[in-house]
Amino acid sequence: MKLLSSLGSKARSYSSRLLYALGFFYEVLKETGRFFRKSQVGYWVLRNQILFTGYEALGITAIMAIAIGAAVNVIGSSIQQQFGQSQLMYSMLIIVITRELGPLLTAFVITARSGTAIATELGTMVVHHEIEAYMAVGLNPISYLVVPRVIGVTVSIVILTVYFNLFGLLGSYVVAQFLNPTPTPIIEYMGKLLSILTVTDVLSGIMKALVFGMVVSVVSTYQGFSVNRASTEIPVAGIRAVGQSFILIIVTDVVVTLMQYA
């Protein structure tokens, strides 16, 4: 009986947390639709979020994209020589970088950088009763604190994904020439890439980036608001934000990929 009671209690607790999370997500969507239709003091929060999430991540995104693109370039050139498939390398670059690794790795980087920061920042505000202060002066914390971060993170991930694709497809050519020089000139290389690249490839990566941006931002803000009153809960909220975001990103990536290739 104790075991059944314990399982029932855990099930009720999980159900209540799930309902609260769904309600939080609904409120975020509702306030997001209103954000640009009225004067908002949250615009500076949105600007700062894009600056921190997007602009300050350009360096690490470029380095990662060039490294991944160069690796795929070298491997593709080797396979091309073995099997005589001249277009195989370019197809590999398009699929691996534009459709898969571009949005996925960008989302991982943003989760590690901004997801932790958002969760700990909001958790600190909860502990210091700043959320209550916003409500006392008539400001909706969802509209002022959450929505700008959701929009900022989502926009940043989309832009960084396109940025990743550019460096992965073009910047990697220069590095690959040092590692495994090929006689293919860059003009011919770019021409073959563009001949294979389709609108579907680009839209696929952007769609994933949009979904990943929503996942990272909503999970991070939710975990930040889940802090109660103890400061020791703040780092736990950051860890949960990163862990849950990683899991949901991978699950979402698999689902979207299966839908695209079904």
Secondary structure, DSSP 8 states (H G I E B T S, - for coil): -HHHHHHHHHHHHHHHHHHHHHHHHHHHHHHHHHHTTS--TTHHHHHHHHHHHTGGGHHHHHHHHHHHHHHHHHHHHHHHHHH--TTHHHHHHIIIIIIIIHHHHHHHHHIIIIIHHHHHHHHHHHHTTHHHHHHHTT--HIIIIIHHHHHHHHHHHHHHHHHHHHIIIIIHHHHHHHHS--S--HHHHHHHHHHH--HHHHHHHHHHHHHHHHHHHHHHHHHHHT--S-TTHHHHHHHHHHHHHHHHHHHHHHHHHHHHH-
